[in-house]
């Protein structure tokens, strides 16, 4: 198939540091290429891919200090996508609902994976309006607030088997990897470490919107004897950070749609101790890949029992359920379904496609 992947522009594909959606776009793109499909990636110009890259901004926007309005770049990207739209059998969007008005007006197969939270009241009228747009969830729990949307399937995230090596020997510290924000439960992770008497290593980014929370609620809790804050880490640092941990602490207090870090830890053989919220009961198998808990007391007890988790079984769970080849195969089934459904609609809508600009034409011909 001729497939377009449309990524957010906040991070490169794959991202240098934090960036779950862009990381999944990368894994999916490369897996589809390995399966013999023709893939075009719309992403930031500093992305690294074997696919045909259409650069939609020079650098990833989050770390670009010259970027004031990221939405402007995404609108320009949508224009580029639809100038070239008739070159693809299917267009796969990863930019939430930004593409919906254009997707409705073109008789072309599209699908949008929704990577974020859907439990916001503002989203209800929007998705009520666009019930004709095909969408994919990343967990069953993610669907609950919008159970009536035009769901085409649930596709769990997947990763290449060799990107995070198995580490058979458990380390001596607890790991937290993610964002410093109230919903991620950083304060809970610190309290679990304090009560357990086991050091917590915290690899986390602080967005500008969460800077005040970090300074007022988290920094006062940092104790060098029990918490080591290491900031954001790169892909090169991640295998050692996760693989050498006793366990990953994932104490979320919101309905997390997936939680990529959970399967990253599983790939290393590192068990996960996670709160029973959102997708956690779908991703973790209690007693095999970690423990699912309901409160701080449960997490502290889980730390005491984490040595009972067999790290080889944890890695096996990852290989059986969360490889990128499985993810790509499931998306291909979705692509074929939406392409088949679109065939009968092409005579109902007519759009005259504009000639690609010279820069875009050079990129697509490369």
Secondary structure as UniProt FT lines:
FT   STRAND          2..6
FT   HELIX           20..34
FT   TURN            35..36
FT   STRAND          38..43
FT   TURN            45..46
FT   STRAND          52..55
FT   TURN            62..63
FT   TURN            65..66
FT   HELIX           70..83
FT   HELIX           85..87
FT   STRAND          90..93
FT   TURN            96..99
FT   HELIX           100..105
FT   STRAND          110..113
FT   HELIX           121..129
FT   TURN            130..132
FT   STRAND          135..137
FT   HELIX           141..146
FT   TURN            147..148
FT   STRAND          151..154
FT   TURN            161..162
FT   STRAND          174..179
FT   HELIX           182..184
FT   HELIX           186..196
FT   STRAND          200..205
FT   HELIX           208..210
FT   HELIX           211..213
FT   HELIX           214..218
FT   HELIX           219..221
FT   TURN            224..226
FT   STRAND          227..229
FT   HELIX           235..243
FT   STRAND          247..250
FT   HELIX           260..268
FT   STRAND          272..275
FT   TURN            278..279
FT   HELIX           280..283
FT   TURN            287..289
FT   STRAND          290..293
FT   HELIX           296..305
FT   HELIX           306..308
FT   HELIX           311..321
FT   HELIX           324..343
FT   TURN            344..348
FT   HELIX           358..365
//
